[in-house]
Amino acid sequence: MRLVFDIPIPERLQLLTRGEGWFGRAPREFKEPVLGAVDWRTCLAGEALYRVIDESGDVIGIVDGCIDVYSRFAPGENPLLHIGHEGLWFGVGPLLSGQRRRATVVARTDALLARLPSRAMRQLLAAEPEWWRVLGTGALEYGDYFAAAYAEMLISDSARRCAATLLRITGLRPLRRARPDRASVVVTQAELARLVNVVSRTTLVQILQQLERNGLIEQGYRTLRVRDANALEAIAAQV
């Protein structure tokens, strides 16, 4: 990991607390000592933050950039399950359970991170045992992303399934990201086809073209931006 991002410390702290995730909602008396104990790291696109076999219990928050989460539960492969953005904290599970990592996390883009060493977190928890409940909320929220990914796969209609997936991987569902004006993601059509679980790439292209014609998304080279999250949410919620 390297330190190359030139973002002032006050802005970094705002990005870590501005979102509607568990850390943004945590009590101030919890957030302040946590943020005071982090160190700032960067990693380059493609660099692994940790793998399933790792035992480290460090907790990591994304200040800028995005990461890939790969599941270990598909036999014979580690499929891409989720793309996380700024404001997301992850890595809480091993600290709570004492077990190995349950997913592999790789930087999708160059990313600026706040790393809280497990030793520092344990010291804070030893001083304030009630904060275990706050940390547990973080683990539950992280599980919500996996549950959302699974639930999306059960949506029978391809257009609805695509809309729900696009909202999640751009950081707009189930929780709102810290910077909704930057609701974009670096993703290829091949990756998106697997995430959406469409029958064919042609089907995905047709859905994306229709969404773009309706002004809901904007496509670029290996990028996709959500222009109308409310309209996508309405499509995803149709019954």
C-alpha atoms as an extended CHARMM CRD file, in Angstrom:
* protein
*
       239  EXT
         1         1  MET       CA              0.0000000000        0.0000000000        0.0000000000  PROA      1               0.0000000000
         2         2  ARG       CA              1.2200000000        3.4940000000       -0.8370000000  PROA      2               0.0000000000
         3         3  LEU       CA              0.3650000000        7.0390000000        0.2060000000  PROA      3               0.0000000000
         4         4  VAL       CA             -0.1940000000        9.1760000000       -2.9110000000  PROA      4               0.0000000000
         5         5  PHE       CA             -3.6600000000       10.7580000000       -2.6610000000  PROA      5               0.0000000000
         6         6  ASP       CA             -3.6160000000       14.4680000000       -1.9160000000  PROA      6               0.0000000000
         7         7  ILE       CA             -6.9140000000       14.7980000000       -0.0180000000  PROA      7               0.0000000000
         8         8  PRO       CA             -6.8110000000       16.9790000000        3.1180000000  PROA      8               0.0000000000
         9         9  ILE       CA             -7.3730000000       15.1580000000        6.4000000000  PROA      9               0.0000000000
        10        10  PRO       CA            -10.6110000000       17.0530000000        7.2530000000  PROA      10              0.0000000000
        11        11  GLU       CA            -12.1130000000       16.0300000000        3.9100000000  PROA      11              0.0000000000
        12        12  ARG       CA            -11.0420000000       12.4280000000        4.4650000000  PROA      12              0.0000000000
        13        13  LEU       CA            -12.8380000000       12.3890000000        7.7970000000  PROA      13              0.0000000000
        14        14  GLN       CA            -15.9670000000       13.8620000000        6.2270000000  PROA      14              0.0000000000
        15        15  LEU       CA            -16.0120000000       11.2200000000        3.4910000000  PROA      15              0.0000000000
        16        16  LEU       CA            -15.7780000000        8.4510000000        6.0740000000  PROA      16              0.0000000000
        17        17  THR       CA            -18.6660000000        9.7940000000        8.1430000000  PROA      17              0.0000000000
        18        18  ARG       CA            -20.9440000000       11.5030000000        5.6200000000  PROA      18              0.0000000000
        19        19  GLY       CA            -22.6830000000        8.3960000000        4.2780000000  PROA      19              0.0000000000
        20        20  GLU       CA            -25.7460000000        6.7140000000        5.7250000000  PROA      20              0.0000000000
        21        21  GLY       CA            -23.8780000000        3.5540000000        6.6190000000  PROA      21              0.0000000000
        22        22  TRP       CA            -23.2850000000        2.1710000000       10.1110000000  PROA      22              0.0000000000
        23        23  PHE       CA            -20.1890000000        4.2770000000       10.7500000000  PROA      23              0.0000000000
        24        24  GLY       CA            -21.8980000000        7.4970000000        9.6980000000  PROA      24              0.0000000000
        25        25  ARG       CA            -24.7040000000        6.7440000000       12.1720000000  PROA      25              0.0000000000
        26        26  ALA       CA            -22.4010000000        5.6350000000       14.9840000000  PROA      26              0.0000000000
        27        27  PRO       CA            -22.1710000000        7.8050000000       18.1380000000  PROA      27              0.0000000000
        28        28  ARG       CA            -19.6660000000       10.6320000000       17.9760000000  PROA      28              0.0000000000
        29        29  GLU       CA            -17.8700000000        9.2790000000       21.0470000000  PROA      29              0.0000000000
        30        30  PHE       CA            -17.1840000000        6.1030000000       19.0490000000  PROA      30              0.0000000000
        31        31  LYS       CA            -16.1930000000        7.7200000000       15.7510000000  PROA      31              0.0000000000
        32        32  GLU       CA            -13.7170000000       10.2340000000       17.1240000000  PROA      32              0.0000000000
        33        33  PRO       CA            -11.3040000000        7.7490000000       18.7840000000  PROA      33              0.0000000000
        34        34  VAL       CA            -11.6110000000        5.3700000000       15.8270000000  PROA      34              0.0000000000
        35        35  LEU       CA            -10.6950000000        8.0820000000       13.3270000000  PROA      35              0.0000000000
        36        36  GLY       CA             -7.9100000000        9.2040000000       15.6370000000  PROA      36              0.0000000000
        37        37  ALA       CA             -6.3640000000        5.7220000000       15.5050000000  PROA      37              0.0000000000
        38        38  VAL       CA             -6.4710000000        5.1070000000       11.7260000000  PROA      38              0.0000000000
        39        39  ASP       CA             -3.5470000000        5.3460000000        9.3740000000  PROA      39              0.0000000000
        40        40  TRP       CA             -3.9830000000        6.4310000000        5.7580000000  PROA      40              0.0000000000
        41        41  ARG       CA             -3.0480000000        4.0240000000        2.9920000000  PROA      41              0.0000000000
        42        42  THR       CA             -3.4720000000        3.8230000000       -0.7410000000  PROA      42              0.0000000000
        43        43  CYS       CA             -3.4490000000        0.8420000000       -3.0170000000  PROA      43              0.0000000000
        44        44  LEU       CA             -3.3130000000        0.6360000000       -6.7900000000  PROA      44              0.0000000000
        45        45  ALA       CA             -5.9930000000       -0.9000000000       -8.9840000000  PROA      45              0.0000000000
        46        46  GLY       CA             -5.7270000000       -4.6910000000       -8.9110000000  PROA      46              0.0000000000
        47        47  GLU       CA             -3.9520000000       -4.7850000000       -5.5690000000  PROA      47              0.0000000000
        48        48  ALA       CA             -5.3860000000       -7.2010000000       -2.9950000000  PROA      48              0.0000000000
        49        49  LEU       CA             -6.3510000000       -5.6320000000        0.3260000000  PROA      49              0.0000000000
        50        50  TYR       CA             -6.8170000000       -9.0620000000        1.8380000000  PROA      50              0.0000000000
        51        51  ARG       CA             -7.7160000000      -12.6160000000        0.8310000000  PROA      51              0.0000000000
        52        52  VAL       CA             -9.9090000000      -15.3270000000        2.2640000000  PROA      52              0.0000000000
        53        53  ILE       CA             -6.9370000000      -17.1240000000        3.8350000000  PROA      53              0.0000000000
        54        54  ASP       CA             -5.7270000000      -14.0330000000        5.7270000000  PROA      54              0.0000000000
        55        55  GLU       CA             -6.0890000000      -13.8470000000        9.5020000000  PROA      55              0.0000000000
        56        56  SER       CA             -5.6860000000      -10.0640000000        9.9240000000  PROA      56              0.0000000000
        57        57  GLY       CA             -8.5680000000       -8.3840000000       11.7090000000  PROA      57              0.0000000000
        58        58  ASP       CA             -7.8540000000       -4.8430000000       10.5230000000  PROA      58              0.0000000000
        59        59  VAL       CA            -10.9520000000       -2.7610000000        9.7770000000  PROA      59              0.0000000000
        60        60  ILE       CA            -10.7920000000       -0.6690000000        6.6040000000  PROA      60              0.0000000000
        61        61  GLY       CA            -12.8220000000        2.3240000000        5.4180000000  PROA      61              0.0000000000
        62        62  ILE       CA            -12.8550000000        3.6190000000        1.8410000000  PROA      62              0.0000000000
        63        63  VAL       CA            -12.0760000000        7.3220000000        1.5280000000  PROA      63              0.0000000000
        64        64  ASP       CA            -11.8690000000        7.4220000000       -2.2680000000  PROA      64              0.0000000000
        65        65  GLY       CA            -11.9500000000        4.8760000000       -5.0780000000  PROA      65              0.0000000000
        66        66  CYS       CA            -13.7500000000        1.5390000000       -5.0930000000  PROA      66              0.0000000000
        67        67  ILE       CA            -13.0940000000       -2.1070000000       -4.2710000000  PROA      67              0.0000000000
        68        68  ASP       CA            -14.2390000000       -5.5410000000       -5.4290000000  PROA      68              0.0000000000
        69        69  VAL       CA            -15.5850000000       -8.1640000000       -3.0440000000  PROA      69              0.0000000000
        70        70  TYR       CA            -15.2070000000      -11.7610000000       -4.2050000000  PROA      70              0.0000000000
        71        71  SER       CA            -17.2390000000      -14.5300000000       -2.6170000000  PROA      71              0.0000000000
        72        72  ARG       CA            -15.6660000000      -17.7690000000       -1.4350000000  PROA      72              0.0000000000
        73        73  PHE       CA            -18.9280000000      -19.7140000000       -1.4190000000  PROA      73              0.0000000000
        74        74  ALA       CA            -19.1890000000      -20.6800000000       -5.1170000000  PROA      74              0.0000000000
        75        75  PRO       CA            -17.5800000000      -24.1120000000       -5.6760000000  PROA      75              0.0000000000
        76        76  GLY       CA            -14.4950000000      -23.9310000000       -7.8570000000  PROA      76              0.0000000000
        77        77  GLU       CA            -14.4120000000      -20.1440000000       -8.2790000000  PROA      77              0.0000000000
        78        78  ASN       CA            -14.4600000000      -16.8170000000       -6.4780000000  PROA      78              0.0000000000
        79        79  PRO       CA            -17.0920000000      -14.7430000000       -8.3120000000  PROA      79              0.0000000000
        80        80  LEU       CA            -17.3450000000      -10.9770000000       -8.0660000000  PROA      80              0.0000000000
        81        81  LEU       CA            -20.1620000000      -10.3020000000       -5.6360000000  PROA      81              0.0000000000
        82        82  HSD       CA            -20.1080000000       -6.5810000000       -4.9090000000  PROA      82              0.0000000000
        83        83  ILE       CA            -18.3770000000       -3.2880000000       -5.7410000000  PROA      83              0.0000000000
        84        84  GLY       CA            -17.8980000000       -0.9480000000       -2.7730000000  PROA      84              0.0000000000
        85        85  HSD       CA            -17.4210000000        2.8290000000       -2.7570000000  PROA      85              0.0000000000
        86        86  GLU       CA            -16.3840000000        5.6410000000       -0.4170000000  PROA      86              0.0000000000
        87        87  GLY       CA            -17.9140000000        5.5460000000        3.0370000000  PROA      87              0.0000000000
        88        88  LEU       CA            -17.9840000000        1.7310000000        3.1470000000  PROA      88              0.0000000000
        89        89  TRP       CA            -16.1920000000        0.0770000000        6.0820000000  PROA      89              0.0000000000
        90        90  PHE       CA            -15.3410000000       -3.6030000000        5.8670000000  PROA      90              0.0000000000
        91        91  GLY       CA            -13.2890000000       -6.2780000000        7.5970000000  PROA      91              0.0000000000
        92        92  VAL       CA            -15.2860000000       -6.1950000000       10.8330000000  PROA      92              0.0000000000
        93        93  GLY       CA            -16.1850000000       -9.9000000000       10.8150000000  PROA      93              0.0000000000
        94        94  PRO       CA            -12.7910000000      -11.3960000000       11.7750000000  PROA      94              0.0000000000
        95        95  LEU       CA            -12.4950000000       -8.9290000000       14.6430000000  PROA      95              0.0000000000
        96        96  LEU       CA            -15.8250000000      -10.1170000000       16.0200000000  PROA      96              0.0000000000
        97        97  SER       CA            -15.4100000000      -13.8270000000       15.3550000000  PROA      97              0.0000000000
        98        98  GLY       CA            -11.6680000000      -14.3980000000       15.5880000000  PROA      98              0.0000000000
        99        99  GLN       CA            -11.9240000000      -16.3810000000       12.3490000000  PROA      99              0.0000000000
       100       100  ARG       CA            -10.2220000000      -15.9430000000        8.9710000000  PROA      100             0.0000000000
       101       101  ARG       CA            -11.4640000000      -13.5610000000        6.3160000000  PROA      101             0.0000000000
       102       102  ARG       CA            -14.6620000000      -14.6780000000        4.6070000000  PROA      102             0.0000000000
       103       103  ALA       CA            -14.1120000000      -12.8340000000        1.3260000000  PROA      103             0.0000000000
       104       104  THR       CA            -11.3310000000      -11.5520000000       -0.8980000000  PROA      104             0.0000000000
       105       105  VAL       CA            -11.1760000000       -7.7760000000       -1.4100000000  PROA      105             0.0000000000
       106       106  VAL       CA             -9.2490000000       -6.2180000000       -4.3090000000  PROA      106             0.0000000000
       107       107  ALA       CA             -8.9500000000       -2.5670000000       -5.3380000000  PROA      107             0.0000000000
       108       108  ARG       CA            -10.9790000000       -1.9630000000       -8.5210000000  PROA      108             0.0000000000
       109       109  THR       CA             -9.4580000000        1.5080000000       -8.9060000000  PROA      109             0.0000000000
       110       110  ASP       CA             -6.6500000000        3.2970000000       -7.1390000000  PROA      110             0.0000000000
       111       111  ALA       CA             -8.0830000000        3.7720000000       -3.6560000000  PROA      111             0.0000000000
       112       112  LEU       CA             -7.4010000000        5.8270000000       -0.5620000000  PROA      112             0.0000000000
       113       113  LEU       CA             -8.1750000000        3.9080000000        2.6180000000  PROA      113             0.0000000000
       114       114  ALA       CA             -8.3720000000        4.4050000000        6.3550000000  PROA      114             0.0000000000
       115       115  ARG       CA             -6.9450000000        1.3540000000        8.1140000000  PROA      115             0.0000000000
       116       116  LEU       CA             -7.7200000000        0.6980000000       11.7690000000  PROA      116             0.0000000000
       117       117  PRO       CA             -5.3330000000       -1.9870000000       13.0940000000  PROA      117             0.0000000000
       118       118  SER       CA             -7.0840000000       -4.7430000000       15.0130000000  PROA      118             0.0000000000
       119       119  ARG       CA             -4.9070000000       -4.1080000000       18.0600000000  PROA      119             0.0000000000
       120       120  ALA       CA             -6.0320000000       -0.4760000000       18.2200000000  PROA      120             0.0000000000
       121       121  MET       CA             -9.6810000000       -1.4670000000       17.8130000000  PROA      121             0.0000000000
       122       122  ARG       CA             -9.4120000000       -4.0460000000       20.5820000000  PROA      122             0.0000000000
       123       123  GLN       CA             -7.9240000000       -1.4650000000       22.9000000000  PROA      123             0.0000000000
       124       124  LEU       CA            -10.8430000000        0.8760000000       22.2210000000  PROA      124             0.0000000000
       125       125  LEU       CA            -13.3330000000       -1.9420000000       22.7980000000  PROA      125             0.0000000000
       126       126  ALA       CA            -11.6280000000       -2.9650000000       26.0330000000  PROA      126             0.0000000000
       127       127  ALA       CA            -12.0470000000        0.5940000000       27.3020000000  PROA      127             0.0000000000
       128       128  GLU       CA            -15.6750000000        0.8640000000       26.1400000000  PROA      128             0.0000000000
       129       129  PRO       CA            -17.2320000000       -2.6390000000       25.9600000000  PROA      129             0.0000000000
       130       130  GLU       CA            -20.6060000000       -1.2690000000       24.8180000000  PROA      130             0.0000000000
       131       131  TRP       CA            -18.9630000000       -0.3770000000       21.5130000000  PROA      131             0.0000000000
       132       132  TRP       CA            -19.0150000000       -4.0500000000       20.5420000000  PROA      132             0.0000000000
       133       133  ARG       CA            -22.6740000000       -3.4740000000       19.6850000000  PROA      133             0.0000000000
       134       134  VAL       CA            -21.7210000000       -0.6190000000       17.3420000000  PROA      134             0.0000000000
       135       135  LEU       CA            -19.1450000000       -2.8240000000       15.6460000000  PROA      135             0.0000000000
       136       136  GLY       CA            -21.6930000000       -5.6100000000       15.3440000000  PROA      136             0.0000000000
       137       137  THR       CA            -23.9650000000       -3.2160000000       13.4740000000  PROA      137             0.0000000000
       138       138  GLY       CA            -21.1650000000       -2.8130000000       10.9320000000  PROA      138             0.0000000000
       139       139  ALA       CA            -20.9200000000       -6.5690000000       10.4370000000  PROA      139             0.0000000000
       140       140  LEU       CA            -24.6810000000       -6.8200000000        9.9240000000  PROA      140             0.0000000000
       141       141  GLU       CA            -24.6160000000       -4.0300000000        7.3600000000  PROA      141             0.0000000000
       142       142  TYR       CA            -21.8090000000       -5.7240000000        5.4420000000  PROA      142             0.0000000000
       143       143  GLY       CA            -23.9480000000       -8.8560000000        5.3790000000  PROA      143             0.0000000000
       144       144  ASP       CA            -26.8040000000       -6.7900000000        3.9450000000  PROA      144             0.0000000000
       145       145  TYR       CA            -24.8020000000       -6.3230000000        0.7580000000  PROA      145             0.0000000000
       146       146  PHE       CA            -24.4280000000      -10.0790000000        0.3480000000  PROA      146             0.0000000000
       147       147  ALA       CA            -28.1060000000      -10.5980000000        1.1120000000  PROA      147             0.0000000000
       148       148  ALA       CA            -29.0320000000       -7.9200000000       -1.4290000000  PROA      148             0.0000000000
       149       149  ALA       CA            -26.8800000000       -9.5760000000       -4.0920000000  PROA      149             0.0000000000
       150       150  TYR       CA            -28.5720000000      -12.9110000000       -3.4470000000  PROA      150             0.0000000000
       151       151  ALA       CA            -32.0490000000      -11.3820000000       -3.4620000000  PROA      151             0.0000000000
       152       152  GLU       CA            -31.3440000000       -9.6500000000       -6.7690000000  PROA      152             0.0000000000
       153       153  MET       CA            -30.4750000000      -12.9830000000       -8.3620000000  PROA      153             0.0000000000
       154       154  LEU       CA            -33.9640000000      -14.2310000000       -7.4710000000  PROA      154             0.0000000000
       155       155  ILE       CA            -35.7020000000      -11.4270000000       -9.4060000000  PROA      155             0.0000000000
       156       156  SER       CA            -37.1890000000      -13.1640000000      -12.4360000000  PROA      156             0.0000000000
       157       157  ASP       CA            -37.4210000000      -10.1230000000      -14.7080000000  PROA      157             0.0000000000
       158       158  SER       CA            -34.0440000000       -9.2150000000      -16.2830000000  PROA      158             0.0000000000
       159       159  ALA       CA            -34.7320000000       -5.4590000000      -16.4580000000  PROA      159             0.0000000000
       160       160  ARG       CA            -35.7020000000       -5.3030000000      -12.7630000000  PROA      160             0.0000000000
       161       161  ARG       CA            -32.7090000000       -7.4290000000      -11.8240000000  PROA      161             0.0000000000
       162       162  CYS       CA            -30.4210000000       -5.1420000000      -13.8170000000  PROA      162             0.0000000000
       163       163  ALA       CA            -31.8560000000       -1.9620000000      -12.2440000000  PROA      163             0.0000000000
       164       164  ALA       CA            -31.3960000000       -3.3070000000       -8.7040000000  PROA      164             0.0000000000
       165       165  THR       CA            -27.8370000000       -4.4410000000       -9.4320000000  PROA      165             0.0000000000
       166       166  LEU       CA            -26.8500000000       -1.1220000000      -10.9880000000  PROA      166             0.0000000000
       167       167  LEU       CA            -28.0670000000        0.7540000000       -7.9160000000  PROA      167             0.0000000000
       168       168  ARG       CA            -26.1300000000       -1.5330000000       -5.5850000000  PROA      168             0.0000000000
       169       169  ILE       CA            -22.7950000000       -1.5340000000       -7.4320000000  PROA      169             0.0000000000
       170       170  THR       CA            -22.8620000000        2.2440000000       -7.8400000000  PROA      170             0.0000000000
       171       171  GLY       CA            -23.3140000000        2.5990000000       -4.0790000000  PROA      171             0.0000000000
       172       172  LEU       CA            -26.9420000000        3.7240000000       -4.1030000000  PROA      172             0.0000000000
       173       173  ARG       CA            -28.6430000000        0.5950000000       -2.7610000000  PROA      173             0.0000000000
       174       174  PRO       CA            -29.3510000000       -0.6130000000       -0.1210000000  PROA      174             0.0000000000
       175       175  LEU       CA            -27.4830000000        2.2920000000        1.5240000000  PROA      175             0.0000000000
       176       176  ARG       CA            -26.7890000000        5.7500000000        0.1150000000  PROA      176             0.0000000000
       177       177  ARG       CA            -23.1710000000        6.5460000000       -0.6720000000  PROA      177             0.0000000000
       178       178  ALA       CA            -21.3580000000        9.5790000000        0.7020000000  PROA      178             0.0000000000
       179       179  ARG       CA            -21.2400000000       11.3220000000       -2.6850000000  PROA      179             0.0000000000
       180       180  PRO       CA            -24.4010000000       10.5130000000       -4.6780000000  PROA      180             0.0000000000
       181       181  ASP       CA            -23.3250000000       13.0060000000       -7.3510000000  PROA      181             0.0000000000
       182       182  ARG       CA            -20.5540000000       10.5440000000       -8.2070000000  PROA      182             0.0000000000
       183       183  ALA       CA            -22.8750000000        7.5770000000       -8.7540000000  PROA      183             0.0000000000
       184       184  SER       CA            -20.6530000000        5.8760000000      -11.3060000000  PROA      184             0.0000000000
       185       185  VAL       CA            -18.7090000000        2.6520000000      -11.4830000000  PROA      185             0.0000000000
       186       186  VAL       CA            -15.8750000000        1.2190000000      -13.5390000000  PROA      186             0.0000000000
       187       187  VAL       CA            -17.2480000000       -2.0490000000      -14.9190000000  PROA      187             0.0000000000
       188       188  THR       CA            -17.0850000000       -4.0530000000      -18.1480000000  PROA      188             0.0000000000
       189       189  GLN       CA            -20.1470000000       -5.5110000000      -19.8430000000  PROA      189             0.0000000000
       190       190  ALA       CA            -18.7800000000       -9.0030000000      -19.1920000000  PROA      190             0.0000000000
       191       191  GLU       CA            -18.5580000000       -8.2910000000      -15.4460000000  PROA      191             0.0000000000
       192       192  LEU       CA            -21.9790000000       -6.6780000000      -15.4360000000  PROA      192             0.0000000000
       193       193  ALA       CA            -23.4980000000       -9.6350000000      -17.2840000000  PROA      193             0.0000000000
       194       194  ARG       CA            -22.2860000000      -11.9510000000      -14.5240000000  PROA      194             0.0000000000
       195       195  LEU       CA            -23.4220000000       -9.6420000000      -11.7460000000  PROA      195             0.0000000000
       196       196  VAL       CA            -26.8740000000       -9.2740000000      -13.3090000000  PROA      196             0.0000000000
       197       197  ASN       CA            -26.9600000000      -12.9750000000      -14.2550000000  PROA      197             0.0000000000
       198       198  VAL       CA            -28.5230000000      -12.4080000000      -17.6690000000  PROA      198             0.0000000000
       199       199  VAL       CA            -29.0940000000      -15.2270000000      -20.1390000000  PROA      199             0.0000000000
       200       200  SER       CA            -26.9930000000      -13.5390000000      -22.8340000000  PROA      200             0.0000000000
       201       201  ARG       CA            -24.8230000000      -10.4690000000      -23.3150000000  PROA      201             0.0000000000
       202       202  THR       CA            -27.2490000000       -9.3670000000      -26.0260000000  PROA      202             0.0000000000
       203       203  THR       CA            -30.0580000000       -9.2090000000      -23.4810000000  PROA      203             0.0000000000
       204       204  LEU       CA            -27.9380000000       -7.0410000000      -21.1900000000  PROA      204             0.0000000000
       205       205  VAL       CA            -26.9670000000       -4.6870000000      -24.0240000000  PROA      205             0.0000000000
       206       206  GLN       CA            -30.6250000000       -4.2290000000      -24.9690000000  PROA      206             0.0000000000
       207       207  ILE       CA            -31.5940000000       -3.4350000000      -21.3730000000  PROA      207             0.0000000000
       208       208  LEU       CA            -28.7410000000       -0.9530000000      -20.9390000000  PROA      208             0.0000000000
       209       209  GLN       CA            -29.5070000000        0.7570000000      -24.2420000000  PROA      209             0.0000000000
       210       210  GLN       CA            -33.1440000000        1.1930000000      -23.2350000000  PROA      210             0.0000000000
       211       211  LEU       CA            -32.1640000000        2.6000000000      -19.8480000000  PROA      211             0.0000000000
       212       212  GLU       CA            -29.7940000000        5.0090000000      -21.5500000000  PROA      212             0.0000000000
       213       213  ARG       CA            -32.4050000000        6.1340000000      -24.0900000000  PROA      213             0.0000000000
       214       214  ASN       CA            -34.7490000000        6.8660000000      -21.1800000000  PROA      214             0.0000000000
       215       215  GLY       CA            -32.0780000000        8.9970000000      -19.4990000000  PROA      215             0.0000000000
       216       216  LEU       CA            -31.6240000000        6.7230000000      -16.4850000000  PROA      216             0.0000000000
       217       217  ILE       CA            -27.9690000000        5.8420000000      -17.0670000000  PROA      217             0.0000000000
       218       218  GLU       CA            -25.0010000000        7.0160000000      -19.0980000000  PROA      218             0.0000000000
       219       219  GLN       CA            -22.4850000000        4.5640000000      -20.5390000000  PROA      219             0.0000000000
       220       220  GLY       CA            -18.8480000000        5.1360000000      -21.3880000000  PROA      220             0.0000000000
       221       221  TYR       CA            -15.7970000000        3.0150000000      -22.0400000000  PROA      221             0.0000000000
       222       222  ARG       CA            -15.7430000000        0.5250000000      -19.1590000000  PROA      222             0.0000000000
       223       223  THR       CA            -17.8320000000        2.9480000000      -17.0880000000  PROA      223             0.0000000000
       224       224  LEU       CA            -21.4650000000        3.4200000000      -16.1800000000  PROA      224             0.0000000000
       225       225  ARG       CA            -23.1280000000        6.3320000000      -14.3840000000  PROA      225             0.0000000000
       226       226  VAL       CA            -26.5890000000        6.4230000000      -12.8450000000  PROA      226             0.0000000000
       227       227  ARG       CA            -28.4170000000        9.6070000000      -13.8510000000  PROA      227             0.0000000000
       228       228  ASP       CA            -31.8220000000        8.8970000000      -12.2900000000  PROA      228             0.0000000000
       229       229  ALA       CA            -31.6160000000        6.6840000000       -9.2020000000  PROA      229             0.0000000000
       230       230  ASN       CA            -35.2890000000        7.1640000000       -8.3320000000  PROA      230             0.0000000000
       231       231  ALA       CA            -36.4220000000        5.8970000000      -11.7260000000  PROA      231             0.0000000000
       232       232  LEU       CA            -34.1220000000        2.8730000000      -11.4610000000  PROA      232             0.0000000000
       233       233  GLU       CA            -35.4700000000        2.1800000000       -7.9700000000  PROA      233             0.0000000000
       234       234  ALA       CA            -39.0300000000        2.2980000000       -9.3560000000  PROA      234             0.0000000000
       235       235  ILE       CA            -38.1130000000       -0.2990000000      -12.0020000000  PROA      235             0.0000000000
       236       236  ALA       CA            -36.3900000000       -2.5340000000       -9.4410000000  PROA      236             0.0000000000
       237       237  ALA       CA            -39.4090000000       -2.3310000000       -7.1010000000  PROA      237             0.0000000000
       238       238  GLN       CA            -42.0360000000       -3.2330000000       -9.7050000000  PROA      238             0.0000000000
       239       239  VAL       CA            -44.1460000000       -6.2980000000       -8.8970000000  PROA      239             0.0000000000
